[in-house]
Amino acid sequence: MKKLLVGISATGVALGLASVAFAGSGTALLMEYGGVGGETQHKVATGGVGVLGATGGGGTLPFTGVDLALVTAGALALLCIGWILRRVGAQQKS
């Protein structure tokens, strides 16, 4: 019980200190991204030039470099592994 209270207290202190670290004004994060969001939102709302120079009148999606065949193969592999583990677990129960 004592270890549980110490763990909860340590977690509370860590979370409290983390919020103080991110609460500063004038940080590098604000200097880097401050004000950019409103400009982009205005461009999208008015149909002007948007992100990556795309016009508001349609077009194609940008190429991200992700090979969808690899992502699909990985998903299928995970599904097969899950199915095999479930079958093995059911056989061990019997």
N, CA, C and O atoms as a printed pandas DataFrame, in Angstrom:
     atom_number atom_name residue_name chain_id  residue_number  x_coord  y_coord  z_coord
0              1         N          MET        A               1    0.820   -1.189    0.000
1              2        CA          MET        A               1    0.000    0.000    0.000
2              3         C          MET        A               1    0.870    1.261    0.000
3              4         O          MET        A               1    0.554    2.263   -0.641
4              5         N          LYS        A               2    1.980    1.169    0.747
5              6        CA          LYS        A               2    2.874    2.316    0.823
6              7         C          LYS        A               2    3.529    2.602   -0.540
7              8         O          LYS        A               2    3.703    3.759   -0.923
8              9         N          LYS        A               3    3.886    1.533   -1.262
9             10        CA          LYS        A               3    4.495    1.701   -2.589
10            11         C          LYS        A               3    3.504    2.333   -3.562
11            12         O          LYS        A               3    3.888    3.141   -4.408
12            13         N          LEU        A               4    2.242    1.966   -3.441
13            14        CA          LEU        A               4    1.211    2.525   -4.311
14            15         C          LEU        A               4    1.067    4.027   -4.083
15            16         O          LEU        A               4    0.981    4.796   -5.041
16            17         N          LEU        A               5    1.041    4.447   -2.815
17            18        CA          LEU        A               5    0.922    5.873   -2.506
18            19         C          LEU        A               5    2.142    6.655   -2.984
19            20         O          LEU        A               5    2.009    7.772   -3.483
20            21         N          VAL        A               6    3.321    6.074   -2.833
21            22        CA          VAL        A               6    4.541    6.727   -3.310
22            23         C          VAL        A               6    4.518    6.851   -4.824
23            24         O          VAL        A               6    4.901    7.886   -5.368
24            25         N          GLY        A               7    4.069    5.799   -5.513
25            26        CA          GLY        A               7    3.991    5.838   -6.981
26            27         C          GLY        A               7    2.996    6.877   -7.469
27            28         O          GLY        A               7    3.275    7.604   -8.423
28            29         N          ILE        A               8    1.837    6.952   -6.822
29            30        CA          ILE        A               8    0.830    7.947   -7.215
30            31         C          ILE        A               8    1.339    9.357   -6.953
31            32         O          ILE        A               8    1.138   10.254   -7.772
32            33         N          SER        A               9    1.997    9.556   -5.815
33            34        CA          SER        A               9    2.544   10.881   -5.496
34            35         C          SER        A               9    3.629   11.290   -6.495
35            36         O          SER        A               9    3.659   12.434   -6.947
36            37         N          ALA        A              10    4.505   10.367   -6.833
37            38        CA          ALA        A              10    5.581   10.673   -7.782
38            39         C          ALA        A              10    5.011   11.001   -9.160
39            40         O          ALA        A              10    5.509   11.892   -9.848
40            41         N          THR        A              11    3.970   10.282   -9.556
41            42        CA          THR        A              11    3.334   10.558  -10.846
42            43         C          THR        A              11    2.689   11.936  -10.839
43            44         O          THR        A              11    2.798   12.676  -11.816
44            45         N          GLY        A              12    2.021   12.285   -9.752
45            46        CA          GLY        A              12    1.394   13.610   -9.644
46            47         C          GLY        A              12    2.410   14.734   -9.710
47            48         O          GLY        A              12    2.184   15.744  -10.376
48            49         N          VAL        A              13    3.528   14.560   -9.021
49            50        CA          VAL        A              13    4.576   15.590   -9.050
50            51         C          VAL        A              13    5.164   15.709  -10.456
51            52         O          VAL        A              13    5.393   16.819  -10.937
52            53         N          ALA        A              14    5.408   14.584  -11.114
53            54        CA          ALA        A              14    5.974   14.615  -12.465
54            55         C          ALA        A              14    5.024   15.301  -13.436
55            56         O          ALA        A              14    5.464   16.097  -14.266
56            57         N          LEU        A              15    3.734   15.009  -13.348
57            58        CA          LEU        A              15    2.765   15.657  -14.235
58            59         C          LEU        A              15    2.649   17.143  -13.939
59            60         O          LEU        A              15    2.492   17.951  -14.854
60            61         N          GLY        A              16    2.724   17.504  -12.671
61            62        CA          GLY        A              16    2.664   18.920  -12.301
62            63         C          GLY        A              16    3.859   19.705  -12.814
63            64         O          GLY        A              16    3.706   20.834  -13.280
64            65         N          LEU        A              17    5.040   19.124  -12.733
65            66        CA          LEU        A              17    6.240   19.807  -13.219
66            67         C          LEU        A              17    6.273   19.877  -14.742
67            68         O          LEU        A              17    6.794   20.842  -15.301
68            69         N          ALA        A              18    5.731   18.882  -15.413
69            70        CA          ALA        A              18    5.716   18.898  -16.877
70            71         C          ALA        A              18    4.829   20.022  -17.397
71            72         O          ALA        A              18    5.163   20.660  -18.395
72            73         N          SER        A              19    3.702   20.272  -16.733
73            74        CA          SER        A              19    2.823   21.346  -17.200
74            75         C          SER        A              19    3.466   22.712  -17.011
75            76         O          SER        A              19    3.237   23.615  -17.817
76            77         N          VAL        A              20    4.259   22.880  -15.970
77            78        CA          VAL        A              20    4.947   24.145  -15.747
78            79         C          VAL        A              20    5.996   24.377  -16.825
79            80         O          VAL        A              20    6.213   25.511  -17.252
80            81         N          ALA        A              21    6.644   23.308  -17.266
81            82        CA          ALA        A              21    7.693   23.433  -18.272
82            83         C          ALA        A              21    7.136   23.909  -19.613
83            84         O          ALA        A              21    7.830   24.611  -20.349
84            85         N          PHE        A              22    5.914   23.547  -19.939
85            86        CA          PHE        A              22    5.329   23.919  -21.219
86            87         C          PHE        A              22    4.517   25.204  -21.151
87            88         O          PHE        A              22    3.974   25.630  -22.170
88            89         N          ALA        A              23    4.417   25.835  -19.987
89            90        CA          ALA        A              23    3.556   26.996  -19.830
90            91         C          ALA        A              23    4.271   28.321  -20.094
91            92         O          ALA        A              23    3.629   29.369  -20.031
92            93         N          GLY        A              24    5.544   28.316  -20.382
93            94        CA          GLY        A              24    6.286   29.554  -20.575
94            95         C          GLY        A              24    5.844   30.321  -21.809
95            96         O          GLY        A              24    5.443   29.732  -22.813
96            97         N          SER        A              25    5.922   31.635  -21.720
97            98        CA          SER        A              25    5.560   32.448  -22.889
98            99         C          SER        A              25    6.832   32.895  -23.600
99           100         O          SER        A              25    7.876   33.076  -22.973
100          101         N          GLY        A              26    6.732   33.071  -24.915
101          102        CA          GLY        A              26    7.891   33.506  -25.683
102          103         C          GLY        A              26    8.885   32.391  -25.928
103          104         O          GLY        A              26   10.060   32.657  -26.181
104          105         N          THR        A              27    8.445   31.164  -25.858
105          106        CA          THR        A              27    9.349   30.044  -26.068
106          107         C          THR        A              27    9.648   29.875  -27.554
107          108         O          THR        A              27    9.047   30.533  -28.405
108          109         N          ALA        A              28   10.564   29.004  -27.839
109          110        CA          ALA        A              28   10.932   28.746  -29.233
110          111         C          ALA        A              28    9.746   28.195  -30.018
111          112         O          ALA        A              28    9.618   28.454  -31.215
112          113         N          LEU        A              29    8.881   27.436  -29.349
113          114        CA          LEU        A              29    7.713   26.879  -30.022
114          115         C          LEU        A              29    6.785   27.987  -30.501
115          116         O          LEU        A              29    6.304   27.947  -31.634
116          117         N          LEU        A              30    6.530   28.978  -29.646
117          118        CA          LEU        A              30    5.658   30.080  -30.041
118          119         C          LEU        A              30    6.307   30.953  -31.110
119          120         O          LEU        A              30    5.627   31.453  -32.007
120          121         N          MET        A              31    7.612   31.135  -31.014
121          122        CA          MET        A              31    8.284   31.945  -32.024
122          123         C          MET        A              31    8.281   31.244  -33.378
123          124         O          MET        A              31    8.224   31.900  -34.418
124          125         N          GLU        A              32    8.341   29.928  -33.368
125          126        CA          GLU        A              32    8.372   29.174  -34.625
126          127         C          GLU        A              32    7.001   29.119  -35.283
127          128         O          GLU        A              32    6.890   29.317  -36.493
128          129         N          TYR        A              33    5.949   28.853  -34.500
129          130        CA          TYR        A              33    4.639   28.607  -35.075
130          131         C          TYR        A              33    3.621   29.700  -34.770
131          132         O          TYR        A              33    2.472   29.589  -35.199
132          133         N          GLY        A              34    3.985   30.713  -34.073
133          134        CA          GLY        A              34    3.035   31.752  -33.696
134          135         C          GLY        A              34    2.495   32.508  -34.902
135          136         O          GLY        A              34    3.273   33.069  -35.674
136          137         N          GLY        A              35    1.167   32.534  -35.078
137          138        CA          GLY        A              35    0.531   33.294  -36.130
138          139         C          GLY        A              35    0.404   32.602  -37.466
139          140         O          GLY        A              35   -0.312   33.104  -38.332
140          141         N          VAL        A              36    1.055   31.484  -37.680
141          142        CA          VAL        A              36    1.014   30.826  -38.979
142          143         C          VAL        A              36   -0.341   30.154  -39.208
143          144         O          VAL        A              36   -0.816   30.099  -40.342
144          145         N          GLY        A              37   -0.957   29.649  -38.162
145          146        CA          GLY        A              37   -2.212   28.925  -38.301
146          147         C          GLY        A              37   -3.325   29.792  -38.857
147          148         O          GLY        A              37   -4.100   29.336  -39.698
148          149         N          GLY        A              38   -3.419   31.035  -38.404
149          150        CA          GLY        A              38   -4.459   31.919  -38.891
150          151         C          GLY        A              38   -4.315   32.246  -40.359
151          152         O          GLY        A              38   -5.311   32.351  -41.076
152          153         N          GLU        A              39   -3.086   32.407  -40.814
153          154        CA          GLU        A              39   -2.856   32.696  -42.232
154          155         C          GLU        A              39   -3.280   31.524  -43.108
155          156         O          GLU        A              39   -3.919   31.714  -44.143
156          157         N          THR        A              40   -2.929   30.339  -42.698
157          158        CA          THR        A              40   -3.296   29.143  -43.470
158          159         C          THR        A              40   -4.800   28.963  -43.479
159          160         O          THR        A              40   -5.382   28.642  -44.515
160          161         N          GLN        A              41   -5.436   29.168  -42.329
161          162        CA          GLN        A              41   -6.890   29.026  -42.256
162          163         C          GLN        A              41   -7.572   30.041  -43.171
163          164         O          GLN        A              41   -8.572   29.715  -43.811
164          165         N          HIS        A              42   -7.057   31.248  -43.241
165          166        CA          HIS        A              42   -7.641   32.268  -44.107
166          167         C          HIS        A              42   -7.490   31.883  -45.579
167          168         O          HIS        A              42   -8.417   32.062  -46.368
168          169         N          LYS        A              43   -6.328   31.359  -45.942
169          170        CA          LYS        A              43   -6.105   30.952  -47.333
170          171         C          LYS        A              43   -7.044   29.830  -47.744
171          172         O          LYS        A              43   -7.564   29.827  -48.859
172          173         N          VAL        A              44   -7.263   28.872  -46.838
173          174        CA          VAL        A              44   -8.160   27.757  -47.147
174          175         C          VAL        A              44   -9.597   28.250  -47.251
175          176         O          VAL        A              44  -10.326   27.831  -48.150
176          177         N          ALA        A              45  -10.016   29.131  -46.347
177          178        CA          ALA        A              45  -11.394   29.613  -46.333
178          179         C          ALA        A              45  -11.715   30.470  -47.551
179          180         O          ALA        A              45  -12.841   30.439  -48.047
180          181         N          THR        A              46  -10.751   31.227  -48.036
181          182        CA          THR        A              46  -11.002   32.102  -49.172
182          183         C          THR        A              46  -10.702   31.434  -50.513
183          184         O          THR        A              46  -10.927   32.036  -51.563
184          185         N          GLY        A              47  -10.201   30.205  -50.493
185          186        CA          GLY        A              47   -9.911   29.507  -51.737
186          187         C          GLY        A              47   -8.611   29.960  -52.372
187          188         O          GLY        A              47   -8.380   29.717  -53.556
188          189         N          GLY        A              48   -7.770   30.607  -51.608
189          190        CA          GLY        A              48   -6.480   31.056  -52.122
190          191         C          GLY        A              48   -5.487   29.919  -52.190
191          192         O          GLY        A              48   -5.858   28.749  -52.100
192          193         N          VAL        A              49   -4.238   30.265  -52.348
193          194        CA          VAL        A              49   -3.190   29.257  -52.415
194          195         C          VAL        A              49   -3.063   28.633  -51.045
195          196         O          VAL        A              49   -2.869   29.335  -50.053
196          197         N          GLY        A              50   -3.172   27.307  -50.983
197          198        CA          GLY        A              50   -3.172   26.609  -49.711
198          199         C          GLY        A              50   -1.828   25.999  -49.400
199          200         O          GLY        A              50   -0.787   26.492  -49.835
200          201         N          VAL        A              51   -1.860   24.948  -48.660
201          202        CA          VAL        A              51   -0.659   24.269  -48.212
202          203         C          VAL        A              51    0.075   23.675  -49.412
203          204         O          VAL        A              51   -0.552   23.111  -50.308
204          205         N          LEU        A              52    1.354   23.794  -49.429
205          206        CA          LEU        A              52    2.238   23.277  -50.475
206          207         C          LEU        A              52    1.944   23.873  -51.848
207          208         O          LEU        A              52    2.249   23.260  -52.871
208          209         N          GLY        A              53    1.357   25.055  -51.871
209          210        CA          GLY        A              53    1.130   25.742  -53.134
210          211         C          GLY        A              53   -0.033   25.214  -53.944
211          212         O          GLY        A              53   -0.191   25.618  -55.096
212          213         N          ALA        A              54   -0.852   24.337  -53.403
213          214        CA          ALA        A              54   -1.996   23.798  -54.145
214          215         C          ALA        A              54   -3.092   24.853  -54.210
215          216         O          ALA        A              54   -3.331   25.571  -53.240
216          217         N          THR        A              55   -3.739   24.940  -55.326
217          218        CA          THR        A              55   -4.826   25.898  -55.456
218          219         C          THR        A              55   -6.085   25.319  -54.852
219          220         O          THR        A              55   -6.185   24.106  -54.672
220          221         N          GLY        A              56   -7.049   26.170  -54.536
221          222        CA          GLY        A              56   -8.277   25.725  -53.914
222          223         C          GLY        A              56   -9.221   25.037  -54.879
223          224         O          GLY        A              56  -10.275   24.568  -54.447
224          225         N          GLY        A              57   -8.907   24.951  -56.142
225          226        CA          GLY        A              57   -9.811   24.401  -57.134
226          227         C          GLY        A              57   -9.633   22.928  -57.413
227          228         O          GLY        A              57   -9.856   22.506  -58.548
228          229         N          GLY        A              58   -9.247   22.132  -56.456
229          230        CA          GLY        A              58   -9.101   20.694  -56.673
230          231         C          GLY        A              58   -7.692   20.335  -57.081
231          232         O          GLY        A              58   -6.789   21.170  -57.033
232          233         N          GLY        A              59   -7.510   19.117  -57.477
233          234        CA          GLY        A              59   -6.189   18.645  -57.873
234          235         C          GLY        A              59   -5.964   17.247  -57.354
235          236         O          GLY        A              59   -6.914   16.493  -57.145
236          237         N          THR        A              60   -4.716   16.900  -57.148
237          238        CA          THR        A              60   -4.388   15.568  -56.666
238          239         C          THR        A              60   -3.801   15.659  -55.274
239          240         O          THR        A              60   -3.375   16.723  -54.824
240          241         N          LEU        A              61   -3.788   14.529  -54.610
241          242        CA          LEU        A              61   -3.183   14.460  -53.287
242          243         C          LEU        A              61   -1.668   14.481  -53.415
243          244         O          LEU        A              61   -1.127   13.972  -54.397
244          245         N          PRO        A              62   -0.977   15.059  -52.445
245          246        CA          PRO        A              62    0.484   15.074  -52.513
246          247         C          PRO        A              62    1.056   13.687  -52.264
247          248         O          PRO        A              62    0.467   12.888  -51.536
248          249         N          PHE        A              63    2.183   13.406  -52.858
249          250        CA          PHE        A              63    2.854   12.118  -52.674
250          251         C          PHE        A              63    3.594   12.139  -51.350
251          252         O          PHE        A              63    4.445   13.000  -51.125
252          253         N          THR        A              64    3.272   11.186  -50.465
253          254        CA          THR        A              64    3.891   11.151  -49.141
254          255         C          THR        A              64    5.077   10.211  -49.080
255          256         O          THR        A              64    5.842   10.256  -48.116
256          257         N          GLY        A              65    5.253    9.357  -50.083
257          258        CA          GLY        A              65    6.372    8.433  -50.073
258          259         C          GLY        A              65    6.061    7.112  -49.398
259          260         O          GLY        A              65    6.920    6.232  -49.344
260          261         N          VAL        A              66    4.845    6.953  -48.878
261          262        CA          VAL        A              66    4.490    5.715  -48.197
262          263         C          VAL        A              66    4.079    4.675  -49.235
263          264         O          VAL        A              66    3.231    4.935  -50.089
264          265         N          ASP        A              67    4.681    3.516  -49.151
265          266        CA          ASP        A              67    4.334    2.422  -50.055
266          267         C          ASP        A              67    3.147    1.679  -49.463
267          268         O          ASP        A              67    3.289    0.980  -48.460
268          269         N          LEU        A              68    1.977    1.826  -50.078
269          270        CA          LEU        A              68    0.764    1.234  -49.538
270          271         C          LEU        A              68    0.803   -0.287  -49.567
271          272         O          LEU        A              68    0.143   -0.932  -48.752
272          273         N          ALA        A              69    1.555   -0.867  -50.479
273          274        CA          ALA        A              69    1.675   -2.321  -50.520
274          275         C          ALA        A              69    2.363   -2.835  -49.250
275          276         O          ALA        A              69    1.966   -3.865  -48.705
276          277         N          LEU        A              70    3.387   -2.125  -48.780
277          278        CA          LEU        A              70    4.073   -2.530  -47.550
278          279         C          LEU        A              70    3.169   -2.379  -46.337
279          280         O          LEU        A              70    3.178   -3.230  -45.447
280          281         N          VAL        A              71    2.392   -1.310  -46.293
281          282        CA          VAL        A              71    1.468   -1.095  -45.178
282          283         C          VAL        A              71    0.406   -2.197  -45.167
283          284         O          VAL        A              71    0.072   -2.727  -44.107
284          285         N          THR        A              72   -0.113   -2.536  -46.321
285          286        CA          THR        A              72   -1.120   -3.592  -46.423
286          287         C          THR        A              72   -0.530   -4.942  -46.036
287          288         O          THR        A              72   -1.175   -5.717  -45.330
288          289         N          ALA        A              73    0.675   -5.231  -46.484
289          290        CA          ALA        A              73    1.329   -6.490  -46.131
290          291         C          ALA        A              73    1.565   -6.571  -44.624
291          292         O          ALA        A              73    1.377   -7.627  -44.020
292          293         N          GLY        A              74    1.973   -5.470  -44.024
293          294        CA          GLY        A              74    2.170   -5.444  -42.572
294          295         C          GLY        A              74    0.875   -5.670  -41.814
295          296         O          GLY        A              74    0.855   -6.389  -40.815
296          297         N          ALA        A              75   -0.207   -5.061  -42.281
297          298        CA          ALA        A              75   -1.509   -5.253  -41.635
298          299         C          ALA        A              75   -1.963   -6.700  -41.757
299          300         O          ALA        A              75   -2.464   -7.276  -40.791
300          301         N          LEU        A              76   -1.795   -7.289  -42.926
301          302        CA          LEU        A              76   -2.176   -8.692  -43.111
302          303         C          LEU        A              76   -1.316   -9.622  -42.253
303          304         O          LEU        A              76   -1.814  -10.615  -41.723
304          305         N          ALA        A              77   -0.043   -9.304  -42.120
305          306        CA          ALA        A              77    0.835  -10.115  -41.274
306          307         C          ALA        A              77    0.387  -10.055  -39.819
307          308         O          ALA        A              77    0.366  -11.078  -39.133
308          309         N          LEU        A              78    0.031   -8.871  -39.347
309          310        CA          LEU        A              78   -0.450   -8.744  -37.974
310          311         C          LEU        A              78   -1.758   -9.495  -37.769
311          312         O          LEU        A              78   -1.954  -10.128  -36.731
312          313         N          LEU        A              79   -2.651   -9.431  -38.746
313          314        CA          LEU        A              79   -3.901  -10.171  -38.652
314          315         C          LEU        A              79   -3.655  -11.672  -38.594
315          316         O          LEU        A              79   -4.285  -12.375  -37.804
316          317         N          CYS        A              80   -2.745  -12.165  -39.422
317          318        CA          CYS        A              80   -2.432  -13.601  -39.429
318          319         C          CYS        A              80   -1.797  -14.031  -38.108
319          320         O          CYS        A              80   -2.133  -15.090  -37.578
320          321         N          ILE        A              81   -0.896  -13.230  -37.579
321          322        CA          ILE        A              81   -0.268  -13.556  -36.298
322          323         C          ILE        A              81   -1.312  -13.605  -35.192
323          324         O          ILE        A              81   -1.287  -14.510  -34.358
324          325         N          GLY        A              82   -2.224  -12.650  -35.177
325          326        CA          GLY        A              82   -3.296  -12.651  -34.186
326          327         C          GLY        A              82   -4.186  -13.869  -34.304
327          328         O          GLY        A              82   -4.578  -14.461  -33.299
328          329         N          TRP        A              83   -4.505  -14.243  -35.530
329          330        CA          TRP        A              83   -5.351  -15.410  -35.758
330          331         C          TRP        A              83   -4.643  -16.687  -35.280
331          332         O          TRP        A              83   -5.262  -17.545  -34.652
332          333         N          ILE        A              84   -3.357  -16.803  -35.579
333          334        CA          ILE        A              84   -2.584  -17.974  -35.160
334          335         C          ILE        A              84   -2.500  -18.040  -33.634
335          336         O          ILE        A              84   -2.677  -19.110  -33.051
336          337         N          LEU        A              85   -2.232  -16.914  -32.991
337          338        CA          LEU        A              85   -2.147  -16.905  -31.529
338          339         C          LEU        A              85   -3.482  -17.285  -30.890
339          340         O          LEU        A              85   -3.517  -17.975  -29.871
340          341         N          ARG        A              86   -4.562  -16.837  -31.488
341          342        CA          ARG        A              86   -5.878  -17.176  -30.955
342          343         C          ARG        A              86   -6.146  -18.677  -31.104
343          344         O          ARG        A              86   -6.683  -19.303  -30.190
344          345         N          ARG        A              87   -5.778  -19.249  -32.237
345          346        CA          ARG        A              87   -5.977  -20.690  -32.448
346          347         C          ARG        A              87   -5.123  -21.508  -31.470
347          348         O          ARG        A              87   -5.600  -22.486  -30.895
348          349         N          VAL        A              88   -3.875  -21.108  -31.287
349          350        CA          VAL        A              88   -2.977  -21.829  -30.364
350          351         C          VAL        A              88   -3.504  -21.717  -28.941
351          352         O          VAL        A              88   -3.480  -22.696  -28.196
352          353         N          GLY        A              89   -3.978  -20.547  -28.557
353          354        CA          GLY        A              89   -4.518  -20.369  -27.222
354          355         C          GLY        A              89   -5.774  -21.187  -26.985
355          356         O          GLY        A              89   -5.974  -21.711  -25.889
356          357         N          ALA        A              90   -6.622  -21.305  -27.997
357          358        CA          ALA        A              90   -7.839  -22.106  -27.867
358          359         C          ALA        A              90   -7.506  -23.584  -27.767
359          360         O          ALA        A              90   -8.187  -24.325  -27.058
360          361         N          GLN        A              91   -6.463  -24.024  -28.469
361          362        CA          GLN        A              91   -6.078  -25.436  -28.423
362          363         C          GLN        A              91   -5.471  -25.788  -27.067
363          364         O          GLN        A              91   -5.650  -26.904  -26.579
364          365         N          GLN        A              92   -4.757  -24.849  -26.460
365          366        CA          GLN        A              92   -4.134  -25.113  -25.148
366          367         C          GLN        A              92   -5.180  -25.134  -24.045
367          368         O          GLN        A              92   -4.982  -25.809  -23.035
368          369         N          LYS        A              93   -6.288  -24.415  -24.207
369          370        CA          LYS        A              93   -7.350  -24.433  -23.208
370          371         C          LYS        A              93   -8.041  -25.783  -23.154
371          372         O          LYS        A              93   -8.416  -26.248  -22.078
372          373         N          SER        A              94   -8.211  -26.410  -24.297
373          374        CA          SER        A              94   -8.960  -27.673  -24.387
374          375         C          SER        A              94   -8.276  -28.823  -23.738
375          376         O          SER        A              94   -8.800  -29.936  -23.745
